[in-house]
Amino acid sequence: MKKILFLVVLIFLMVTAGSISYGAADGDYVIGEEDVLRISVWGNPEMTAELPVRPDGKISFYLIGDIKVAGRTAIEVKKLIETELSKYIKAPVVNVMVIAINSYKVYVINQGGTISRDTERGVTGVIQLRKKTTLLQLLSQIGSLENIDFRNSLIIRNGERLNINLLSLINGDLTQDILLKPGDIVFLADNFHNRIKVIGAIKTPSIISYKEGLTVMDAILQCGGFTEFAKQNDVIIVRKEEDGVRRLAVRAGDILNKGELNQDIPLRPGDTIIVKTGIF
């Protein structure tokens, strides 16, 4: 059910993604370092210029020299330039457009997935965004999400944790989807403690991701099945509970050979499956 909800949300985002990109007329975008502005003055074509915002947050424009534009919107910069130019030109009409957004960066500390298919697990990355991007849109770009612990993941803005529930977001609650701002930090925790460990007489002993509805037989088959020396009816599930550790015996051979599905116990996050060996 969770997977279906997540796919529905992604489809919704694909449909709506093109409708929320920053445009030249947007007045709410705050200009930052490395952004590029196109500035023109009506009736003065020789004063048209495309200017990158320097690391000091300033640009240099005709007649008025250096002006601070970082931290201002395009409308605010327009009014500032008009005020300064009015000392030299009567009633100047200025147009300011943000033609390249290079300062819209967020930081991802990604313990449980990958920034892209070509990077290693656990990479910390700087993500350059080119348009208004929501949290869910960012997550859709990261790659595999199966090893992320959304319950313990968080968003930090200006040094403070935002009241955002990422687990609810992934489960389809779009009220938790926020528009990211430059400098946001997205910390994606690893769900290693919730994964399923399958060890013993298994062809490929592994640590696999927990999924709702996963059973002991599902996990064993996912790891290649039994070896020829496995005691198929001597399988143990080690489960941590609040009052200690519980050991559940499973006759997995009866599941395969007799169809006794009551033996196919549903797993819980953090379970360890041990398949014992019997040579004789």
N, C-alpha and C positions, 0 to 999 in steps of 0.2 A: 504494500500500500504506500509506504514512504517513497519507494522508487517511482511509483506512478505519479504521486504528487509532485515530486521533484522534476520529472519530465514535463508535466503540465506547465509548471512554472517556467522552465527553460523555453518551452514553445512560446509562452506569453512574452517572454523577454525578446525572443528573436523577432516577433511580430512588431513589438513596440520600440526596439532599440534605435531604429532610425529616426524616431520622432523626437528624441530628446538631446540631440547633439547641440553643442554650442554654435550659435550663429553670430553673424556680424552685428545683428540688431540686439543681441542679448545684453541687458544692462546689469546683470547680477554677477557676471564672471569677474573675479578679482585678478587683476594682472599680476604676473610674477616674473622672476628672473628667467631669461632665455626665451620668453614669449616674443613674438614679432608683431609689431603694429604697422598698419598702413595709415598714414596721416595725410589728409589733403585739405587745402584751403580753397573755398569756392572763389572762382575768378582769378586764382593764382596757381595755374598748373605747374609752374616752376617750383612750387613749394610742396609738391607731392613727394613723399618719401616712405620707404619701408625700413623700419628701424628695429633692431633687436634690443631687448631690455638687457642692460649690462648687469654684471654681478652686484653692482652697488644700487640696483633698482632704478637707474636713471636712463634717460635717452637724451640726445642732443638734437634740437630742432632749430630751423631757420630763425634768425633774429633773436630768439629768446635764450639760446644756449641750453644748459642742462636743466632738466626738470625731473622730479621724482614721480614715477608712474607706478612702481610696484606697490601693491596694497590698495590700489584704486581701481574702479571700474572704468570701462571705456567712456561712459558718459561723464564721469568725474574728470578724466583726462581731457576730454573735449572742452569742458567748461574752463579748466585751468589754462589750456593753451589759448582759448579765445580771450581770456582775461589778460594774459601776458601779451598776446599779439595786438590787442586793442591799443597798446602804447605806440604801435607803429602803423597799424592798418585800421581804417574806420569800419566798425561793426563787422569784424571777421566772422565768417561761418566755417567752422572746422568740422571735419568728419574723421572719426577715429574707429578703426576696425582692428580686431584681433585676428590676424590671418594665420598665425601658427601658435598653437598652445604647446609649450615645452616645459612649463613649470608645474603641470598637473601630475604630480608623482605621489604614489602611495608606497608604503613599505610593508612587505609581507614576510613575516617570520613563520615559515611553513615547515613544521616538524613532521607532519603526517602525510604529505603528498609531494607533488612536484610542481615547480613553477611552470615547466613545460615538459613535453615528452623527452626532450633532449638533456634535461638537467638531472642532477642527482637528488635523491630524497633528502629532505631536511635543509634545503638551500634557503638562505635568507636573500630576498631579492627586492630590487627597486623596480616598480612597475610604472612605466610611462603611459599615462592615459591621454588620449587625444580628443575625448568628448566626455560629456557628463556620463558618469558611470555609477551604477548602483552597486551595493555590496554583492548582491546575487549575480549580477553580470560579471563582476570580478571573479567570483568563485567559479563561474562557468569557464573562465579562461585558464584556470590554474592547472587543470588536468585531473588525475584521479583524486577522488574525495573519500575513497573507502577507508583510508587509514587516519582520517581526521576525527578527533574527539570534539564535536561541535558543542557539547555540553560545557567544556572547559576552555573553549576558544573565546577570544574577546577582541574588541575594537578600542584603540586608544586614540584620543584626539586632544591635542594641546596638553598632553600629560595626564589626562583623566580618562578613566574607563567609561565608555558609553553604555547606557542601559539597553543593550541589544541582545536578544536571545537567538543565537545562531542556530540552535537546534530547532526552535520553532520555525525559523525562516526556511530551513531545509525541508521541513515537513509541510511547507505550503502557506505559512502565515506571512503574507506580503506586508503586513503592518510593521514587520521587523526589518524590511528592506529600506535602507537609507541611501541617500546620495552621498558618495564619498567626497571628501574635501582634500586638497593638497596637504600632504604631511601626515595623513591618517596612517596609523600602524594597525595592521591586521595580523593578529597572532593566532595561528591555527595549531592547536595542540595535537599531539600524537595520541592515538587510542591504543597504544601497545598493551596496556594493562587489561584491555577488554578483548584482546584477540584470543583465538583458540589455538592451543598448542597440541599437536598430534605427534606422539613419539612412540618408540618401541618397534615392533615388527611390522613396520609400514614401509612400502617401497620408497616413498619420498617424505620422510619426517619433516614437518613444516610448521610454521606459525601462520595461520590464515585469519582473514578478517571475519569478524562475527557479523552475521546477517540474521534478521528476524526470521524465525522458522527453521533455522539450520538445525539438523539433527546429527546424532553421533555417526550414523551411516553416511550422511552427506559429507561430513568432514573426512571420514576415512577414505571414501571414494575420491574426494577432491585431492587427497594426498597419494593417489595411485593405487589404493587398495592394500590388502594384506600381502606380506611376503609368504613364501612357502612354509616358513617355520612359525608362522603366527598361530597362537592359540585363540582362534576366532571367538570362542565362547568364554574367553577370559580377558575381557576388556574392562578397564576401570576409568571412570570419570572422576577426576579430583576437582572439587568445587569449593571455593571459599565462600563461607557464609558469615553472618554477623557473629554467631556463637562459636566459630571455629571452621575446621575443614571437614567436608563431607566426602565420602567415597561411595560412588554408585557403581554397582556391578552390572555389566551389560553382556548378554549372550548374543553378540553380533553375528555369530555363525548361524544362529536360528533365524535371524532376520533374513539372511541371504538364502538359506537352504530350506526353511520351513515357512517363510513369509510371516513370521511372528512380529508384526509391526508394533506391538505394544512394547517391544524391547528397544525400539528406535527412539530413544529419549531426546526430547528437544534440548538443545544446549543453551547455556547462559554465557554472557560475556565473561571472559577470564577463565573458562573451563580448560582443563588439561585432560587429554585423552591418552591413556597408556594401553598399548596393545602388547600383551605379554608373549613371550617366546616359549614354545614347547618343542624341543628337538625330538623327543620320543613320544 
